[in-house]
Amino acid sequence: MRVLVTGGAGFIGSHTCDRLVSQGHEVIVLDALTAPVHRDGKPNHLTPGADLFVGDVRNRDLLANLLRRVDAVYHFAAYQDYLPDFASFTDVNVTSTALLYEIIVAERLELARVVVASSQAAMGEGLYRCAEHGEQTPDMRPEVALERSEWDLGCPVCGGPLEMLATPERVSNPQNAYGMSKYGQETVAVNLGRRYGIPTVALRYSIVQGPRQSVYNAYSGACRIFNLHYLLGSAPTLYEDGQAIRDYVNIHDVVDANLLALTDDRAAGRVFNVGGGTGYTTEQFADVVRRQYGSEAPGRVTGEYRFGDTRHILSDIDALKQLGWSPQRTPADSVAEYAEWLQGMPGLDEILAAANAKMRALGVVRKAQR
């Protein structure tokens, strides 16, 4: 099969390209190679045997030229990092997806599959249960509560305590610009796919971990942040109280899901969560990284928080399991592989300070008043 992979020089894209080529597929990569992810231009991990085209996925002529050559598309090109660049999230993530389908429809291209990279962020605070009022999907936490170090969510009806549940794909409640753009992207893709008979799959990735995850993003990547701290001999800051819950999924498990979405006709027309299946507090995950480096310094709780973060989120991965997929690797596996990848990389000591300064300057990192 001939496959176009937008963002194919990036983290998830390049690993997916490696697998596609190893299975005998012909791969074309479209990537803008922009900073911060590609600060130094073309990466050395670009898949051998893949044809690289450097350009913007919003370039209609370029995108159309490449679409005419292929049988399937992975659309991984995205603007990320949660920073307050609101227009850029929508422009890159949603507009590029709409353009992709516009070209397919206009030129009556016959594609076997379009696989779009969505995100767990599309679910926002996720699904909870109140003992009195049943299932709830809470709205975003107010700034005044965060300033008072009131981290946990209360029932929207009675204000009482909530039990976090694994969140299925039917829940969509994005609460930051990145999550909104990803929900918009998957909505455009799946609905236009259904309308025009284009077999489409949207994959909502949890926190993906492993080698090649860029060290240059300011915000994203707990694996990146914690590894850099312990590698450089310091302890990371744990935002809020260190008890926020996330699930982490290994890059190789993600690639398994990507290849299944390409070939399994049962996946077409649907949205799937791709997660690790187990929730970890930030403190627990920091301890996984700490043990990798043999450090005795636990993460530091300072009362700081990141404006726009969700409190807890754990993806329900049952739907994808029913197609035969399940995560095979642990966060410890991901951390070990990432730590090995970092070895010998120059300039790491400058990265954390620069990222921290950027987030503070933009008002992303804030301090609770009490």
N, C-alpha and C positions, 0 to 999 in steps of 0.2 A: 504494500500500500504506500502511496505517496502522501506524506503528512506535513502540513505546515504547523510550526510551533512558534507562536508569537511569544516574545519574552523567553526564547529558548536558550539564551545565554545566562539566564538568571538561576536562582537556587532550584526551585521546583522544575523549571523548564529544562535545565541542562541535564539533570538526573533522568528526566523523562526521555529526552533525546538519546541519552546513552542506551537506555533500555530498548527504545524503538530501533535504533541502528543495530543493536546486538541481535534483534529478532528479524533482521532482514528488511526492515522498512526503509524507504527513501525519505530523508528528512530535510526540510527547508526551514531555516531559522530566520525570523524577522525580529530584530532587537535594536532599540535605539542606542543602547550602550551608554546611558546617561548616568550622571552622578545623582545621589550618593552611592547607589549600589555598584555601579561600574565607574568608580572614581578614576581608575587608571586605564579606562578604555577596554579593549578586547581582553577577556579573561583567558587564563591559560587552561581552563577546564572546558573550553568549548569542545563539543563532541566531535572527534575525528570522523570524517565521512559525511558530516552535515554541511549543507551549503548555507553560508551566512549572508544575509542581506541586512545592512545597517540602515535603519530608517524608522520613522514614526508610524505606528499602527493606524494613525488617523490620516495618513497620506493615501487618498483614495486610489490614485493611479497605481502606486506601488502595491497596495494591498490587493487590488483587483488583478494585477499581473500575476501575483503569487497564487491567488485563489484559483485561477484558471489552470494551474499546473498540478493541483493536488486532489486527493480523494477524501481527506479528512483534515480537521483543524483542532489543535489545542490552543485556546486563547488564554495565555498566562500573562501577557503584557499588562501591567497595572501601575497605578500610582498608589503608594502606600505610605506608612509610617505615622498615621494618626495626627500629624501636625495640622494646624489650622489653615490649611490651603484648600478651602472649601470648593472653590471653582475647579481646581485642578483635579480633585477626586472625580467629580462628575464628568468633566471634559474627557479625561483619559479613560476612565473605567466604563462609563455608560455610553458615551458618544462612540468610542471605538467599536463597542459591541453592536450598537445599532447600525453603524456603517458596514460592519462585517455582513450582517443579514441583508442590508440594503443591496449590497453588491451581489450576494448569492441569488436574491430574488430577481434583481434587474437583469442579470446575465443567465438566469435559469440554470445555474450550476447544480450538478447532481453530486451531493456530498454524502458519504456514508455516515459521517458523524461530525458534530461540533461539540467539543467538550470545553466548558467554560469554568474558570477558576473563580469560585465564590469564596465566602469566608464565614466562619462561625460568628463574626461580628454582625452578620445580618440578623442574628437572633437577639441581640441586645442583652438585657439582663436575664433572658431565658425564662424557664418555666419553674414555678414554685407551687407549693400547696399550703393553704391556710387550714388549720384544724376545723375552723368554723365555716369558712366560706369557699373551700375547695380550691381548684386550680386557679392560679393567678399569673399574669404576666406583668410584673411591676414596671412602672415608668422609670426614667432616669433619676438618680439620686440628686436631691437639691444641693446646691453649693453651701447653703447655710448649715445643712446637716454635716457635710464633710468638714467644714470649718470647726465644728464641735466634736470631731472624731467619732461621729455616729456613722459607722461604716455599713452596718447591716440594714437590709431592706425590711420594711414592715408591710403588712397586708394593706393593699390599697383601699380595702373596705373598712376594716376595723382597726388597723394599725398594729395588730398583734404579730407575733413571730411567724416566720415563714420557713418551710422546709424546702431546700433546694432539690429539684428533680432533674434527671437527665432530660435534655431538651430535644424533642423530635423536630423534623423538618417542617411540620405544620406551623411552628411558631416563627414569626418574622416580626421583630420589633427593634430595628436598629436605632442606636442612640448616639452615634458619633458620625462624623462626615464620611469616614472610610466605610463603616458598616452600611450607611445609607446608600453609598455608591455601589457597594457590592450587591445589596438587595435589588437596587435598580438594574444592575447588570444582569443578574440571574433572571429577573422578571422579563426583561427585554428578550433575552436569549430563549428561555423556555416557551414564552408565549408566542413569539414570532416563529419559533421552530414548530410549534403545534399548528399555528395558523397556515404556514406555508409548506408543511410536510418536510421539514429539515430535521433529521434525527438529532436531538440535542440533549446533553446531560450537563447539569450544573453540580459542581462538587463544593460543598462547604467545608473547607479545611479548618481543623482546629489549629493549635499552635504547632507548626511543622518544625522539626529540628533535625540537624545533621550538618555535615560538611558543606561548604560553599554558601552558607547563609552569610550574607554580607556583614562585615564588621563595621560598616560605615553608616548604617541607619542611626538616626538619633533616638528613636523611640522603641521600635519593635525588636523582639527577640530576647526573651529571658535567658535562653541558653547562651546567646552571645554575651549579654551583659554580665551574667554571673561567671562564665568562663574567663572573661577578660579580667574581672576583679581578682579571682583566685590565682590566675596565671601570673598576675602582676604583684601578688602578695598582699592584697587588701581584701576587705569583706564588703559585699554588696549591700546597698540600701534595700530594705524590704518596705515597699510602700504600704500605706495604711497600717494595719497591725500584723502584716505578714500572713494573714489567714484567708486572703482571697483565694478562691479555688479556680483552677484551670485544668484542662486535659491536654496532653502533649502527644503528638503523633510523629513517628519516625519517618524520615524522607523516603526510605525504601518501601515502607508500608503505603505511603502516599502514591508512589509510582505504581505499586501493585493495583491500587484503586484506579489510577489513571488508565492503565492498560485494560482493565476490566470494562471501564466505561466506553472504551473504543470498540470493543468487540461483542459485548453482551447486549443483545437487542432488548432484553427486559429493562435495561437502564434508560432507554430513550424516552424523552419527554418528562424526565423526573429530576428532582433535586435530592442529593444525598449528603448526609453528614459523613465526614471522613475524620475520625478522631481516635484517640488512644484508648477510650473505654474506661479509664480510671481517673478520678479527680485527685489532684495534688494541691495542697496549699502552697503559696509562694515560699513559705518557710521550709516545707518538706522538699520542694524542688531545689531550693538553694542548698539544702543538706546533701542532696544527690551530687551536686556539683562540688561542694566542699570535700566530700569523700573522694571524689576523683583526683583531687589535688593533694589529699592528705593534710588539709588545713584543719586547725583547731578553732578557727575564728568563725562563729556563726554570723549569719546575716544580721544587719543592724536595723532596728525599728526606730525611726526618727520622728514619726508623726507627719511625714510628708506624704503627699498623694499626687496622683496624676489626674488632672482634670479631664473627664470624659471616659475614664476607665469604668468598666462594669465590675460589679462586686464578685459575683460567681458566675461561671458558665461551664457546663459539662454536656457535651453532645451525646445524644442518643444515637448509637450507630447500628441499631437493629436492622434498619431497612437495607443497608449495604451488606450486612452479615447474611441476610436472606439470599443474596446473590452469590454467596460463597467466599466473600472477603472477610478478613478479620486481622487486627493488628498483631504482628508477630514479634515486635521489638519493644523494649522498655525505654523509659527516659534515661536510664543509666547507660544503655547501649548508645543512644544518641549523643549523650554528653561525652562518652569516651571517644567516639569517632570525631566529634567536633574538636575536642581537645587535641587530638592527634593532628588534625588539619591545621590548627593554629600554630603548631610548633614551627619556629623559625620565621614566622611572618614579621616583616619589619614594621616599625612605627606604631605598634599597638599601644604603647604608653601614652600616646597623644590622643587616642580616640575617645576614651571615656570622658576626659575633661572637656573635650570639644562638644560631645553629645550632651553632656550635662549642662554646659553653658548655653547651648542652643535651646534646650527645653525650658530652662529658667527664663531666658530672654523672651520667649514666646508665651510665657505664662502657663505652660503645660504642667510643670512641677510646682506645687503649691504647698504651703505649710499650714497644718491645722492650728487653730488658735488655742486649743486646749484638748 
